[in-house]
Amino acid sequence: MNAHRIRTLVEEHRNGELSTDDLMEVLKELPYEDLGFARIDHHRRMRSGYPEVIYGEGKSPEQAAAIFQRLAVHNGNVLCTRATPKMARAISELQPGALYHPACRIVELRRSDVQGIGLVVVATGGTSDIPVAEEAAIVLESFGSRVERLFDVGVAGIHRLLAHTTLVRQANCIIAVAGMEGALPSVIGGLVEVPVIAVPTSIGYGASFGGVTALLAMLNSCAAGVSVVNIDNGFGAACQADMINKLAVRGRGEEPTS
């Protein structure tokens, strides 16, 4: 759709020939921005409520930086996940306000100073799981959810988790990140009445098979209300948790601010 067509639609709406709802439906189908190596979906937020997020792995630093810069024109907050240090440097040269989080490999531009709403608790079984958990936490904060981190509360020392039952029961959703045998989500699921999103990590000795053991354990959880995302997929867990959190806030009559 070119500029002339957009202008025509606006004129039709102004003249009463096109309803606001019909105009919005057309705008939702607007085309992407073609960079040759990437087609950027600037209207994803209009359709799904979330802007496009860059998956950095496999991209060159120059490609990631170019996409990041164009997304920054249309969005207050921009994220690039799985970014290398070279990629972060290339992005910061084009977008000086971008911040690199090396532990979880996220480059973040946060210009919308939004007070986080609701509550999502991000818990880990061990310290080694923190990079994946931080990916989830930073994405959640960028999307406008309030986050509490609860790290290193795995089942090998279950009293560490039980000391924080008040916190986890206040949450609208819990993300439970664990490797090894992946037991943490089941334990949390038995303590709360809200959804638990299980994130298996690739942490563990040989028989963990790069996270497959934790993944299968979580898929076989006997705790009701546990859902599972892919191995090391903190981003996917954050998207689901943000939706759940905002639905809970909306159900209480509060309006999300992002």
ZAMARGU-4260 file (C-alpha; in steps of 0.2 Angstrom, whole numbers, plus 5000, padded with zeros to 4 digits):
<rodrens>
0) 5000/5000/5000 | 5008/5016/4994 | 5006/5034/5002 | 4992/5039/4989 | 4982/5024/4994
5) 4984/5029/5013 | 4979/5047/5009 | 4964/5041/5000 | 4958/5030/5014 | 4960/5045/5026
10) 4950/5056/5015 | 4936/5043/5014 | 4936/5041/5033 | 4935/5060/5034 | 4921/5061/5022
15) 4911/5047/5031 | 4913/5035/5017 | 4924/5023/5028 | 4920/5019/5046 | 4934/5020/5059
20) 4933/5001/5062 | 4934/4998/5043 | 4949/5010/5042 | 4958/5001/5057 | 4955/4984/5048
25) 4964/4991/5033 | 4978/4998/5042 | 4981/4982/5051 | 4986/4975/5034 | 4998/4988/5030
30) 5014/4982/5022 | 5031/4980/5030 | 5046/4991/5027 | 5058/4981/5015 | 5076/4983/5019
35) 5081/4970/5006 | 5088/4958/5019 | 5073/4960/5031 | 5055/4965/5030 | 5050/4975/5046
40) 5033/4973/5053 | 5029/4990/5060 | 5011/4987/5063 | 5013/4971/5073 | 5009/4981/5089
45) 4992/4986/5081 | 4988/4968/5077 | 4994/4959/5092 | 4998/4972/5105 | 5017/4969/5104
50) 5030/4977/5093 | 5042/4966/5083 | 5057/4960/5093 | 5073/4956/5084 | 5081/4939/5086
55) 5099/4943/5084 | 5106/4925/5082 | 5112/4922/5064 | 5111/4941/5059 | 5126/4951/5056
60) 5130/4966/5067 | 5126/4978/5053 | 5109/4969/5049 | 5104/4969/5067 | 5109/4988/5069
65) 5099/4993/5054 | 5083/4984/5059 | 5085/4991/5077 | 5087/5009/5070 | 5071/5007/5060
70) 5061/5000/5074 | 5066/5014/5085 | 5058/5026/5073 | 5041/5019/5076 | 5042/5012/5094
75) 5047/5019/5111 | 5055/5003/5117 | 5065/4991/5106 | 5073/4974/5110 | 5086/4963/5102
80) 5088/4946/5110 | 5102/4934/5108 | 5114/4949/5103 | 5133/4947/5103 | 5144/4961/5109
85) 5149/4966/5091 | 5130/4967/5088 | 5128/4978/5103 | 5142/4990/5098 | 5135/4991/5080
90) 5117/4995/5087 | 5124/5008/5100 | 5133/5017/5086 | 5117/5020/5077 | 5106/5021/5093
95) 5117/5029/5107 | 5103/5026/5120 | 5103/5007/5118 | 5109/4997/5133 | 5117/4980/5132
100) 5114/4966/5145 | 5128/4954/5142 | 5122/4941/5155 | 5106/4938/5145 | 5112/4945/5128
105) 5098/4958/5126 | 5101/4975/5118 | 5087/4986/5125 | 5081/5004/5120 | 5069/5010/5134
110) 5062/5027/5131 | 5044/5024/5138 | 5046/5027/5156 | 5031/5016/5161 | 5027/5011/5179
115) 5026/4992/5179 | 5008/4985/5182 | 5002/4969/5191 | 5016/4956/5196 | 5025/4942/5188
120) 5038/4933/5198 | 5053/4926/5189 | 5060/4911/5199 | 5076/4900/5195 | 5081/4884/5201
125) 5099/4889/5202 | 5111/4903/5198 | 5116/4895/5182 | 5098/4898/5176 | 5099/4917/5178
130) 5103/4922/5160 | 5087/4914/5154 | 5077/4921/5168 | 5085/4938/5165 | 5079/4937/5147
135) 5062/4935/5153 | 5062/4948/5166 | 5069/4962/5155 | 5057/4958/5141 | 5043/4959/5154
140) 5049/4975/5160 | 5050/4982/5143 | 5032/4977/5139 | 5026/4986/5155 | 5024/4972/5168
145) 5031/4973/5186 | 5043/4960/5189 | 5050/4952/5205 | 5066/4941/5203 | 5067/4926/5215
150) 5084/4917/5210 | 5092/4901/5216 | 5077/4893/5225 | 5078/4876/5218 | 5072/4860/5225
155) 5089/4855/5232 | 5086/4867/5246 | 5067/4869/5245 | 5066/4880/5261 | 5073/4894/5251
160) 5057/4894/5240 | 5045/4891/5255 | 5052/4907/5263 | 5045/4917/5249 | 5027/4909/5247
165) 5019/4926/5251 | 5027/4934/5236 | 5024/4920/5224 | 5005/4919/5230 | 5004/4938/5226
170) 5009/4936/5208 | 4997/4935/5193 | 5009/4923/5185 | 5025/4914/5189 | 5039/4910/5177
175) 5049/4895/5184 | 5066/4893/5175 | 5076/4877/5179 | 5088/4864/5171 | 5094/4848/5178
180) 5078/4838/5182 | 5067/4853/5180 | 5057/4850/5196 | 5054/4869/5201 | 5038/4872/5191
185) 5029/4857/5198 | 5033/4863/5216 | 5028/4881/5213 | 5012/4874/5204 | 5007/4865/5220
190) 5008/4881/5230 | 4999/4894/5220 | 4982/4897/5211 | 4989/4906/5196 | 4997/4900/5179
195) 5015/4894/5180 | 5026/4895/5165 | 5040/4882/5165 | 5056/4886/5155 | 5068/4872/5154
200) 5086/4877/5152 | 5101/4868/5144 | 5110/4868/5161 | 5114/4851/5168 | 5126/4836/5167
205) 5127/4824/5152 | 5110/4815/5155 | 5101/4832/5154 | 5104/4831/5135 | 5105/4850/5133
210) 5089/4853/5142 | 5078/4839/5135 | 5077/4830/5152 | 5070/4846/5160 | 5059/4849/5145
215) 5051/4832/5146 | 5050/4833/5165 | 5040/4849/5164 | 5029/4842/5150 | 5025/4828/5162
220) 5021/4839/5177 | 5007/4833/5188 | 5004/4851/5195 | 4989/4858/5186 | 4991/4875/5178
225) 5009/4872/5172 | 5013/4877/5154 | 5029/4874/5145 | 5039/4884/5133 | 5055/4878/5123
230) 5072/4876/5130 | 5080/4892/5135 | 5066/4902/5128 | 5064/4916/5141 | 5057/4928/5128
235) 5043/4916/5124 | 5039/4914/5142 | 5039/4933/5145 | 5027/4936/5131 | 5014/4923/5138
240) 5017/4929/5156 | 5014/4948/5151 | 4997/4943/5142 | 4992/4934/5158 | 4997/4948/5169
245) 4988/4961/5159 | 4972/4951/5158 | 4972/4949/5177 | 4975/4968/5179 | 4961/4971/5167
250) 4949/4959/5176 | 4952/4969/5192 | 4946/4985/5183 | 4964/4992/5181 | 4970/4999/5164
255) 4987/4993/5158 | 4998/5008/5154 | 5008/5001/5140
</rodrens>
